[in-house]
């Protein structure tokens, strides 16, 4: 079982790293980019377990440790295969 967690800055939060990437892309000739948001991506593997229980624990870990809920959003996907 594998979980994929994607953490990104909230839309209302200034993202200087994303802005720097956007500017670099524009300077390299990639025009028309409206916005870039830089975040974090984690893959967490489990040997086995109860999917609802794992989801609950990962959701808690995302809120408490992996993300800053004041300035970041996260999405959590669990692949049971």
C-alpha positions as CSV (number, residue, x, y, z in Angstrom):
1,X,0.0,0.0,0.0
2,X,1.3,3.4,-1.0
3,X,0.2,6.9,0.0
4,X,0.9,10.0,-2.0
5,X,0.9,13.4,-0.2
6,X,1.1,16.6,-2.1
7,X,1.5,19.8,-0.1
8,X,1.2,23.2,-1.8
9,X,1.0,26.8,-0.6
10,X,-2.5,28.2,-0.2
11,X,-3.6,30.4,-3.1
12,X,-3.7,33.5,-0.9
13,X,-0.2,33.0,0.4
14,X,2.8,34.6,-1.3
15,X,5.0,31.9,-2.9
16,X,8.4,33.5,-3.6
17,X,9.9,30.2,-4.7
18,X,7.1,29.7,-7.2
19,X,7.5,33.3,-8.5
20,X,11.3,32.8,-8.9
21,X,10.6,29.6,-11.0
22,X,8.0,31.5,-13.1
23,X,10.4,34.4,-13.7
24,X,13.2,31.9,-14.7
25,X,10.9,30.1,-17.1
26,X,9.8,33.4,-18.7
27,X,13.5,34.5,-19.1
28,X,14.2,31.2,-20.8
29,X,11.5,31.8,-23.4
30,X,8.5,30.0,-21.9
31,X,5.9,32.6,-22.1
32,X,2.2,32.5,-21.1
33,X,2.7,31.0,-17.6
34,X,0.2,32.6,-15.3
35,X,1.5,31.2,-12.0
36,X,3.9,28.6,-10.6
37,X,3.4,27.0,-7.1
38,X,6.2,25.1,-5.6
39,X,5.3,22.5,-3.0
40,X,6.3,19.1,-1.5
41,X,5.5,15.6,-2.7
42,X,5.9,12.5,-0.4
43,X,5.4,8.8,-1.1
44,X,4.8,6.8,2.0
45,X,4.7,3.0,1.8
46,X,3.0,0.6,4.2
47,X,3.6,-3.2,4.4
48,X,-0.1,-3.7,5.2
49,X,-2.9,-2.3,7.2
50,X,-6.5,-1.1,7.4
51,X,-7.0,1.7,4.8
52,X,-9.4,3.8,6.8
53,X,-7.1,3.7,9.9
54,X,-4.0,4.5,7.8
55,X,-5.9,7.4,6.1
56,X,-6.9,8.8,9.5
57,X,-3.3,8.6,10.9
58,X,-1.8,10.1,7.7
59,X,-4.4,12.9,7.7
60,X,-3.4,13.7,11.3
61,X,0.3,13.6,10.4
62,X,-0.4,16.0,7.5
63,X,-2.2,18.4,9.7
64,X,0.3,18.2,12.6
65,X,3.7,17.5,11.1
66,X,4.0,17.4,7.4
67,X,2.3,20.7,6.5
68,X,1.7,24.0,8.0
69,X,-2.2,24.4,7.9
70,X,-2.0,28.1,8.2
71,X,-0.2,28.6,4.9
72,X,-0.4,25.2,3.2
73,X,-3.0,22.8,1.7
74,X,-2.5,19.1,1.3
75,X,-4.0,16.3,-0.6
76,X,-3.8,12.6,0.3
77,X,-4.2,9.6,-2.0
78,X,-3.9,6.0,-0.9
79,X,-3.2,3.4,-3.6
80,X,-4.2,0.0,-2.2
81,X,-2.5,-2.1,-4.9
